[in-house]
Amino acid sequence: MRLDALVVLGAVTILSGCGTPAPPAPAAPSPSAPAATRPADQPADTVLGPDGWRDVRLGMTAAAARATGHFPSTPAPDTEGCVLWDAAGGSALSGVYVSRRQGVSAIIAAPGAAPGKAVHTPEGMQIGWPRARATAAYPGAIATEGEEASRPVIEVPGHPKAAYRIDLEGDRVSSLALQLTDQECYE
């Protein structure tokens, strides 16, 4: 009888190890997986371009722009056709120009944003960038002499009806806007 008990105990021990196999270990990430195209300190919601910022889009109607909630005061464009709407305090935007005929015709980045919160183009350009870095991001777009050297208009890759308008003070980008190429609100 004792031999039968040992055989049964041995069989139970062997069979208990034959249960459901353990799940396979997760696969290691592929070394050839693509890297993120945007640095971690530049979240997607700070990208200005190619057609807007967050839910604000070039060409959207005044009513649609008003509905975004980004602009606390939204007067109608004057008889000459344009009005500047200031963005809510703490926004990454300074404001937008709204045209009676074109809707949102320019979206203007706010200066002085905290690191990682500054509005930037998909190519990374933002207020505070050195001229050399902006020139490298947009080869041939930034002149070195004349008025074009301090206030260049740069074609927006992927949007033939839009341009970036920047101001350069000294050797730094001091303002950044995304505008319709045929905007009628300012020079």
Buried (B, 14 or more C-beta within 10 A) or exposed (E): EEEEEEEEEEEEEEEEEEEEEEEEEEEEEEEEEEEEEBEEEBEEEBBBBBBBBBEBBBBBEBEBBBEBEBBEEBEEBEEEBBBBBBBEEEBBBBBBBBBBEBBBBBBBBBBEBEEEBBBBBBBBBBBBBEBEBBBEBBEEBBBEEEEEEBBBBBEBBEBEBBBBBBBBEEEBBBBBBBBBEEBBBEE
